[in-house]
């Protein structure tokens, strides 16, 4: 389990989070309590190139589609990792089943398999069934998100200082702007994030990240 992956690079030093990027899209591998892995947003293009890397890190036992748009490549991942359970939120299930014809489980089994410090979040006010994972890891409070936030695309190992928002997210991702905005603000007040691992673009890590997110919410909504 200590072997280092080439495509999936570690985030932090505890060996619990690994991330891989193809173009501007990201897949994040999360260590579970039994040592196996959950792939958050299994994106097309990584399933073939990253299979050998994942084999060094552990068995893949869950494939998490973080919203109903992130479905390309799921059929191939399902073929490569037949032992893995496909999971998504209830709101994402109808479109994912329609687009993929695959069967999805609810989030409870994955939630029970998470390491201490990992928590599944289901943002309110969205229409895509997006799921986040919040992680307390050393000095960082990490948000792993799908389309909710993005960042400048940077080489592996470099971190953006300022979060961005996908131009399509407010229209196609948000159902109730006030509800969503208030929910995110409460999460920031509860446990301010210091790092975001988005599916689109580079990682964001900054001491003032919470303030930047609040500014972004105000500017957008």
C-alpha positions, -999 to 999 in steps of 0.1 A, spaced: 0 0 0 30 23 3 39 21 -33 36 54 -51 13 59 -81 24 78 -111 -9 89 -125 -26 91 -91 -6 114 -70 -10 117 -32 -27 147 -16 -10 152 18 11 126 36 -14 102 52 -19 81 21 -57 86 22 -63 107 -9 -49 104 -44 -58 124 -74 -54 119 -112 -60 144 -140 -66 139 -177 -68 172 -194 -89 195 -172 -109 166 -156 -100 149 -123 -107 116 -106 -100 113 -69 -92 80 -51 -102 79 -15 -89 53 10 -116 35 29 -115 19 64 -107 -16 50 -78 -3 29 -97 -4 -4 -105 26 -26 -135 47 -37 -131 65 -69 -149 99 -68 -159 110 -103 -145 81 -124 -138 102 -156 -133 89 -191 -97 85 -201 -83 76 -167 -99 42 -165 -73 26 -189 -42 47 -181 -48 45 -143 -56 8 -138 -21 -3 -131 -16 27 -107 -47 18 -88 -36 -18 -85 -6 -5 -65 -28 15 -42 -55 -10 -34 -87 -27 -46 -114 -4 -60 -146 -13 -41 -168 18 -48 -174 40 -78 -190 73 -69 -208 93 -96 -208 127 -78 -237 141 -99 -259 130 -128 -237 147 -154 -206 127 -145 -215 95 -163 -191 91 -192 -167 63 -186 -188 46 -159 -196 16 -180 -159 10 -187 -150 14 -150 -178 -10 -141 -163 -35 -165 -128 -31 -152 -138 -32 -115 -168 -56 -115 -165 -60 -77 -170 -23 -71 -204 -9 -61 -217 20 -81 -231 47 -58 -248 81 -62 -273 103 -45 -311 96 -49 -315 128 -70 -288 117 -94 -301 82 -99 -329 87 -125 -307 104 -151 -276 82 -144 -297 50 -149 -312 65 -181 -278 75 -195 -258 43 -185 -284 15 -179 -263 6 -149 -276 -1 -114 -267 23 -86 -267 19 -48 -275 46 -23 -248 63 -3 -252 45 30 -229 16 22 -201 40 12 -207 62 42 -203 32 65 -170 24 48 -154 58 52 -124 64 74 -128 87 105 -126 123 94 -144 117 60 -180 128 57 -204 127 28 -222 160 21 -253 164 -1 -256 202 -9 -291 216 -8 -307 236 -36 -291 217 -65 -308 198 -93 -279 175 -103 -278 153 -71 -242 165 -65 -223 148 -36 -193 163 -18 -169 146 6 -155 167 34 -122 155 49 -103 165 80 -67 157 71 -38 171 92 -38 209 89 -64 209 61 -102 208 59 -107 195 24 -138 197 2 -139 172 -27 -165 186 -51 -178 179 -86 -191 209 -105 -198 233 -76 -163 249 -78 -134 248 -101 -99 264 -104 -72 274 -128 -57 244 -145 -22 239 -131 5 212 -133 4 184 -108 18 195 -74 9 232 -78 -21 247 -61 -43 276 -72 -50 303 -46 -84 314 -57 -115 292 -65 -136 297 -95 -170 286 -107 -179 268 -139 -199 292 -161 -226 265 -166 -230 256 -129 -255 284 -118 -278 276 -147 -275 238 -150 -265 229 -115 -285 251 -92 -323 249 -86 -327 272 -56 -299 298 -55 -309 311 -20 -311 277 -5 -278 266 -20 -260 298 -11 -272 296 25 -263 259 28 -227 265 16 -223 295 39 -233 274 69 -208 247 59 -181 274 57 -190 288 91 -191 253 106 -157 240 93 -139 265 70 -122 246 41 -85 252 34 -84 231 3 -107 222 -25 -102 192 -48 -125 199 -78 -133 177 -107 -126 206 -131 -92 223 -130 -64 224 -104 -64 220 -66 -71 251 -45 -52 256 -13 -50 289 6 -53 302 41 -80 326 30 -100 301 10 -131 304 31 -133 342 25 -127 337 -12 -156 312 -14 -179 336 4 -169 364 -21 -175 340 -50 -209 331 -37 -219 368 -34 -206 376 -68 -224 347 -85 -257 345 -66 
